[in-house]
Amino acid sequence: MLMNASHVCGVERSILGQPWRWRGASADATDANFQPDDLVDQLLLARGVEREELSRHREPTIRGFMPDPSIFRDMDAAAGRIADAVEAREPITIFGDYDVDGATSAAVLIRLLRDLGCDPQAYIPDRLMEGYGPSGEALVRIAEGGAKLIVTVDCGAQAFEALEMARAAGVDVVVVDHHKCASALPIAHALVNPNRLDEADEAAAHGHLAAVGVCFLLGAALIRVLRARGFFAGRPEPRLIDLLDLVALGTVADVAQLRGLNRAFVTQGLKVMAQRRNVGLSALIDASRLTRAPTCTDLGFALGPRINAGGRVGKSDLGVRLLTTEDHAEAEAIAAELEKLNEERRAIEAMVSEAAEAMCRSQGNRAVVVASGEGWHPGVIGIVAGRLKEKLGRPAIVIALGADGIGKGSGRSISGVDLGAAVLAAKDSGLLIAGGGHAMAAGLTVARERLDELVEFLDERLAADVARGRDGKALLLDAVLAPGGVCPTLCDAMDVGGPYGAGWPAPRVAAGPVRIVKADVVGNGHLRLVVAGDDGRRIKAIAFRMADSELGQAMLAAPAHRKLWVAGRIKRDDWGDRPSAELHLEDAAWAD
């Protein structure tokens, strides 16, 4: 039956101080007698799918969600210029960013151009020495090296001076990006970006695409142009679909919203990845010690961080080299190096996180927390900003200050707060040397003496948005279960509604009433629980890094007789003789 109460399980204020509400229309399934098909429909409807669209969203395909690439401004010009270069065998260089989206974007175009008979070169700037995006000096060097065409991927939308220098050097530049654009655009042969302010509504609706998704669309447009020119009369067309494993990895790792076309990219890309056709990805899967086909979670927490480690604390081109090699020995060597660099990254990240958290404690009720420090490694500031955002529930920016007084910053935002637009506004106001991004993430360059002004500017501009976002915060639930409903069968049924990620959240359930049978601390501050219902059915639960939190302390001190509701995400556990399920605890509320 439908639950009409405004608060799930009557919880107006949980142990963590938040109300529990339904994510859209949900069912009260306390008898645990779900019909899987009904549950999947419920999950899709709660995530905004119209009822008549349910079948399309149950199995998102590329055909079902792919737009005509020509709806995007400059797409035809970009595809036409690259097609000219392919036919004339002109030297082409792909200029990419040093993160996963940049590496996968570059790899998609490089592998496609190789299939078309070209030998494209890759250029990935060094994060520490060159910084983000194309510099004029780099583009001129590439032109002097013989390139007739440069395609920038995951960067370039704000590279006004650099693109002017490239034009003066006589080289054509095609920009493929997805970051926020200003009203004025740099001069390029073509600039493809669904976040251009002059895009029509149909194209702008795809502003959530990662750069690698835009590159895939460009690849489709390129093949169509070459087909019309008769290029494939004597040769097979490349199978663009085989590159979806790279598109899925870049999309998830860039935390792009998994709705519409992005869900199709990831759904189908995971199938391609399971076939392990890409030599480099296969080596990376082995280095990550995955013994099964990767899941969406693996892309974000296992494979993505290892690719990123090259650009953060090692050699910036390792990711592209890994994803484009056909040599098994080279792939294994690069994957091993990335594994080592990822361990180094974790140690550096822990040090910067501790210092940044200490600094944020003194910032009171600032709308945006800003932490800065000398000697902080710029390769980890984005990760640290993300952790601060999660812990504090506010947008966070972490800035690594150099000896020259110039700071490189990275920010992460919360839902409903457009940090990229705010950073662009700060740049336009003269507070920043450089800056840009999208709603949920941004990067900036700032002089030390302007830091206080920047903090005040962001606080004033975003205070109302942050307040609305935080005041409206509630734990959104998809179902209420009896303790026996937490089982592998339910996990399997819920997986049909995936893949889950940013913008398409994994299902969250409440279970109970239960009482605590066992509560202790394990590992690095993790809270481990065993709870039981009145029927004796037990649930294993764990709350990661929450032993010292208000929730953890309440659970450790709870009387054995007191009943409560527990809420979180159910995860399948295949360890042991038979599969089981456990609850990843996010909140709890007293039932009496």
Salt bridges, closest charged atoms under 4 A:
ASP41 OD1 - ARG58 NH2 2.96
GLU53 OE1 - ARG56 NH2 2.54
GLU53 OE1 - HIS57 NE2 3.98
GLU59 OE2 - LYS271 NZ 2.81
ASP68 OD1 - ARG224 NH1 3.06
ASP74 OD2 - ARG196 NH1 3.16
ASP84 OD1 - ARG229 NH1 2.85
GLU87 OE1 - ARG229 NH1 2.78
GLU90 OE1 - ARG81 NH2 2.89
ASP101 OD2 - HIS178 NE2 3.33
GLU130 OE1 - ARG141 NH2 3.75
ASP154 OD1 - HIS178 NE2 3.14
ASP154 OD1 - HIS179 ND1 3.91
GLU164 OE1 - ARG167 NH2 3.39
ASP172 OD2 - ARG81 NE 2.74
ASP177 OD1 - HIS179 ND1 2.74
ASP198 OD2 - ARG73 NE 3.83
ASP198 OD2 - ARG196 NH2 2.81
GLU237 OE2 - ARG227 NE 2.71
ASP242 OD2 - ARG239 NE 3.08
ASP242 OD1 - ARG277 NH1 2.42
ASP254 OD2 - HIS178 NE2 3.52
ASP286 OD1 - ARG276 NH2 2.57
ASP298 OD2 - ARG292 NH1 2.50
GLU326 OE2 - ARG111 NH2 2.76
GLU330 OE2 - ARG321 NH2 3.97
GLU337 OE2 - LYS315 NZ 3.85
GLU339 OE2 - ARG289 NH2 3.31
GLU339 OE1 - ARG306 NE 2.46
GLU343 OE2 - ARG346 NH1 3.56
GLU349 OE1 - ARG345 NH1 2.43
GLU349 OE2 - ARG387 NE 2.59
GLU357 OE1 - LYS391 NZ 2.98
GLU374 OE2 - ARG448 NH2 2.76
GLU390 OE2 - LYS389 NZ 2.81
ASP418 OD2 - LYS180 NZ 3.06
GLU453 OE2 - ARG450 NE 2.60
GLU456 OE2 - ARG366 NH2 2.79
ASP459 OD2 - ARG366 NH1 3.44
ASP465 OD1 - ARG468 NH2 2.36
ASP478 OD2 - ARG23 NE 3.24
ASP478 OD1 - ARG47 NH1 2.97
ASP492 OD1 - ARG572 NH1 2.92
ASP520 OD2 - ARG528 NH2 2.69
ASP534 OD2 - LYS563 NZ 3.03
ASP573 OD2 - LYS540 NZ 3.69
ASP574 OD1 - ARG572 NE 2.87
GLU582 OE2 - HIS584 NE2 3.03
GLU586 OE1 - ARG508 NH2 3.15
GLU586 OE2 - ARG569 NH1 3.04
ASP592 OD1 - ARG562 NE 3.20
